[in-house]
Amino acid sequence: MKPPHRVAVVGAGGFIGKSFVHYLSNKKVPALAISRSFQWNPDSYFRGGLHVLVSDLNSLPDQVTHIQDCSLIVYMAGSTNLSAAESNPVDDFQSHSDSLLAFLSRISGHQRLIFFSSGGTVYGEPMNGSSCESDPLNPSSVYGKRNKILEEIVFSFCSQNNIDHMILRLANPYGLDQLFVKRRGLVLSLMQSCLDHRYIKIRGFGLQRRDYFSVDDLNFFLSHFVDPMNSFPAEVLNIGSGKSFTAKEVVSCVTSLLGSEPNVIYSADSDSSDVVNSSLDVTLLRKYLASICPRREIFQDLSRELKNFNLEEFYNCSKMI
């Protein structure tokens, strides 16, 4: 029997990394998880074929050969702390570009690369209601500008070295694994507030619009490309539900789900670099999903997805933190 293809999850120490590694473990797909630190304990996944490497990307041990054994690389490394990027933009760019270039030097033409970018920041404000992949990039934040430049590095390197690649511009994923990491995101923070009554401060009077999607759907989508016979649908692809919600609308959705209101403080605080209306055109994504899973509803909008949310599992996870 041919052994399963191995996946490298680069920057696996956070929420999406934990969730994707868990998914791969359940599917018995061997994986290499790389991160400078882990906010979760990878020990429980070793039986699922997980190999863990704790290291900065620009100081990977020379003897590491596991990377070359991976047919698919999912690169999700990088801080999502926008305020930290704004406060020290030079260091932010240099550290992320150095790490990316150092890792790219380790891969070769027989491997495929999926690179995570930020759909919520690289476009800036949408030109025509929602941003599609062919729109010019006009980021206003340091975080968005950094991701734009990193995308250009990926395009250039992969083109020069004949590496099959796809850049995913993600909206805002959410899922239960956010309960176990530092940055919970708006949806899970509001849900947890309904239980522990902790105050959640929301900027911009709660009027900023964002697209939210379940990380479970992202895991399913990514796993499709473990098999190298499944080609990437595009060089760049927006990932989201295609419908954005204001923070106030998210509060309303969570209140309907749990039957109680989170403790919310709305603030006028905002920044000139904030994107007010983040909305992604997901026409290309929908077309591809229709070809690979026509009967499966995936990447539904937040109001529909929360109706199917596993509250029993949420309550059980909440007791563990």
Beta strands, then each sheet from edge to edge (+ up, - down):
strand 1: 6-10
strand 2: 31-35
strand 3: 50-54
strand 4: 70-75
strand 5: 112-118
strand 6: 164-170
strand 7: 172-174
strand 8: 199-202
strand 9: 209-214
strand 10: 236-239
strand 11: 244-246
strand 12: 263-266
sheet 1: 3+ 2+ 1+ 4+ 5+ 6+ 10+
sheet 2: 7+ 9+ 11-
sheet 3: 8+ 12+
end
